[in-house]
Amino acid sequence: MKVLLAEDDEMLGELTVHLLKKKGAKSVDWVMEGEDAYDYARASFYDVIVLDWMMPNGDGVEICKKLRKNGYSGAVLMLTAKDSLSDRVEGLDAGADDYLVKPFEIEELWARLRALARRTFSPLQEEIVEFNGLKINRTSHSVCRDEEQISLTPREFELLDMLVQNRGKVLTRELIFDRIWGFDTDVSMKTIDATMKLLRKKVDADEGESLIETIRGVGYKIEKT
């Protein structure tokens, strides 16, 4: 199970991530602000998103509404200290699939996540994507241009695949770093720029502009066409 946890309480967030992984979650991404939760949810698929109601830069209800408005169909569980009937109704009306009141036991949270995950199906991804002269095979993790194989490292392939899957969207350097390397790694953020430079050399055609656009001070993106 892949879980996105949006919780601005640092102590609760760290404890919840630890306990969910101990229970058997395949991966748990943790963010502390609403807009970060939105960006992560749009950039990758999660079996369940756990949204805290009260967060800076977009509360849980606001982010849930925004995700649903933009077509997000994954499961969402709202986490909050508010326990009145009107609050529960507001959370569910915003698009949440379930609602859990703080304080909670990890066993109940894990049971609710498993129940939601059973009703959620990952969207099928294209096995082979052809884009701007490139053919990307997600099964064999191979890339070629005009039938000529392009040798990419696993990190370079993940980076290219992430950008292609999110064509037209700007992916922040922080989001890329967390999804590809993880913030608990001992490499620096400069690794993104070095890897991107090598990737460009391998996938860009001899003539014309680079396939990957740098958004100064923010991150990178690939245009839809």
C-alpha positions in Angstrom: 0.0 0.0 0.0 1.3 3.5 -1.0 0.1 6.2 1.4 0.4 9.9 1.3 0.2 11.5 4.8 -0.5 15.2 5.1 0.0 16.1 8.8 1.5 19.3 10.1 2.1 18.0 13.6 5.8 16.9 13.4 5.7 14.5 16.3 2.4 12.8 15.2 3.6 12.7 11.6 6.9 10.9 12.4 5.1 8.5 14.7 2.4 7.7 12.1 4.8 7.1 9.3 6.9 4.8 11.5 3.8 2.8 12.7 2.3 2.5 9.2 5.5 1.1 7.8 5.7 -1.2 10.7 2.2 -2.4 10.0 3.2 -3.2 6.4 2.7 -0.1 4.3 4.9 -0.3 1.2 5.7 3.4 1.3 4.5 6.4 3.2 5.2 9.9 1.9 4.7 12.6 4.5 4.1 16.3 3.8 3.2 19.1 6.3 1.4 21.6 4.1 -1.8 21.5 2.0 -0.3 22.6 -1.3 2.5 20.0 -1.0 -0.2 17.3 -0.5 -1.9 18.5 -3.7 1.3 18.5 -5.7 2.3 15.0 -4.5 -1.2 13.6 -5.2 -1.1 15.0 -8.7 2.4 13.7 -9.5 2.0 10.1 -8.3 -0.7 7.5 -7.5 -1.4 6.6 -3.9 -3.7 3.9 -2.6 -4.9 6.3 0.1 -4.3 9.9 1.0 -4.6 10.8 4.7 -5.4 14.5 4.9 -5.3 16.4 8.2 -8.1 19.0 8.4 -6.0 21.8 9.7 -2.8 22.5 7.8 -1.0 25.6 6.6 -1.2 26.6 2.9 -4.5 24.8 2.3 -6.5 22.8 4.8 -7.7 19.2 4.2 -11.2 20.2 3.1 -9.8 22.7 0.6 -7.2 20.3 -0.8 -9.7 17.5 -1.1 -12.2 19.7 -3.0 -9.4 20.8 -5.3 -8.3 17.2 -6.0 -11.8 16.1 -6.8 -12.5 19.1 -9.0 -9.4 18.2 -11.0 -10.4 14.6 -11.5 -8.5 12.8 -8.7 -10.3 9.5 -8.1 -8.1 7.9 -5.4 -9.2 7.2 -1.8 -9.0 10.1 0.7 -9.3 9.8 4.5 -9.8 12.9 6.5 -8.0 13.2 9.8 -9.2 15.8 12.3 -9.9 16.7 15.9 -13.3 18.0 14.9 -15.9 15.5 15.8 -19.3 17.2 15.4 -21.8 15.8 12.9 -21.7 19.0 10.8 -17.8 18.7 10.6 -18.1 15.0 9.5 -20.6 15.9 6.8 -18.5 18.8 5.6 -15.5 16.5 5.2 -17.4 13.9 3.4 -19.1 16.5 1.2 -15.7 17.8 0.2 -15.0 14.4 -1.4 -13.4 12.4 1.5 -14.2 8.7 1.5 -13.7 8.2 5.3 -13.2 10.3 8.4 -11.2 9.5 11.6 -11.2 11.7 14.7 -8.0 12.4 16.7 -6.7 11.0 18.9 -6.9 7.6 17.2 -5.3 4.2 17.6 -3.0 3.1 14.8 -4.9 -0.2 14.5 -8.1 1.6 13.6 -6.3 3.9 11.1 -4.6 0.9 9.5 -7.9 -1.0 9.3 -9.6 2.0 7.6 -6.7 2.4 5.1 -6.9 -1.3 4.2 -10.6 -1.1 3.7 -10.2 2.0 1.4 -7.3 0.4 -0.5 -9.4 -2.6 -1.3 -11.9 -0.4 -3.0 -9.3 1.5 -4.9 -7.7 0.4 -8.2 -4.5 1.9 -9.5 -5.0 3.5 -12.9 -3.5 1.5 -15.7 -0.3 3.0 -17.1 0.7 2.7 -20.7 3.4 0.0 -21.0 5.0 1.8 -24.0 4.9 5.6 -24.4 6.1 7.3 -27.6 6.9 11.0 -27.1 8.9 13.5 -29.2 10.8 10.7 -31.0 11.4 8.7 -27.9 10.0 5.2 -27.2 9.8 4.5 -23.4 9.1 1.0 -22.3 8.0 1.0 -18.6 8.2 -2.8 -18.4 11.8 -3.3 -19.5 12.8 0.2 -18.3 14.3 0.9 -21.7 14.4 4.0 -23.9 15.2 4.3 -27.6 15.2 6.9 -30.4 14.7 5.8 -34.0 15.2 2.1 -32.9 18.6 3.1 -31.3 18.8 2.1 -27.7 19.6 4.9 -25.1 21.4 3.7 -22.0 20.0 5.2 -18.9 20.8 4.6 -15.2 17.8 3.5 -13.0 17.6 7.0 -11.5 17.7 8.7 -15.0 14.9 6.4 -16.2 12.8 7.2 -13.1 13.3 10.9 -13.6 12.4 10.8 -17.3 9.4 8.6 -16.6 8.1 10.9 -13.9 8.5 13.9 -16.1 6.7 12.2 -19.1 3.9 11.0 -16.9 3.3 14.5 -15.7 3.7 16.3 -19.1 2.6 19.9 -18.9 3.1 20.1 -15.2 6.0 21.8 -13.4 7.6 19.4 -10.9 9.4 21.1 -8.1 13.0 20.1 -7.3 11.9 19.2 -3.8 9.2 16.9 -5.1 11.5 15.2 -7.6 14.2 14.8 -5.0 11.8 13.2 -2.5 10.1 10.8 -5.1 13.3 9.7 -6.7 15.9 9.8 -3.9 14.0 10.4 -0.7 14.8 13.1 1.8 16.3 10.6 4.2 19.2 9.9 1.8 22.6 11.4 2.3 22.9 12.9 -1.2 22.4 16.6 -1.8 19.8 18.5 -3.8 22.5 19.2 -6.4 22.2 15.6 -7.4 19.0 16.5 -9.3 20.8 19.1 -11.4 23.7 16.7 -12.2 21.4 13.8 -13.1 19.2 16.1 -15.2 22.3 17.3 -17.1 23.3 13.8 -17.9 19.7 12.8 -18.9 19.4 15.7 -21.3 22.6 14.7 -23.0 21.2 11.3 -23.6 17.6 12.0 -24.6 17.8 15.3 -26.5 18.0 15.2 -30.3 21.1 16.7 -31.9 19.2 19.7 -33.1 16.5 21.8 -31.5 15.6 22.8 -27.9 15.9 20.5 -24.9 13.0 18.1 -24.2 13.2 19.0 -20.6 12.5 22.7 -19.6 14.1 24.3 -16.6 11.7 26.5 -14.6 14.1 28.8 -12.9 13.9 28.7 -9.1 11.1 26.1 -9.2 11.9 22.8 -11.0 11.5 21.1 -14.4 8.8 20.1 -16.8 8.2 18.5 -20.2 5.6 20.1 -22.4 2.6 18.1 -23.6 3.5 18.4 -27.3 
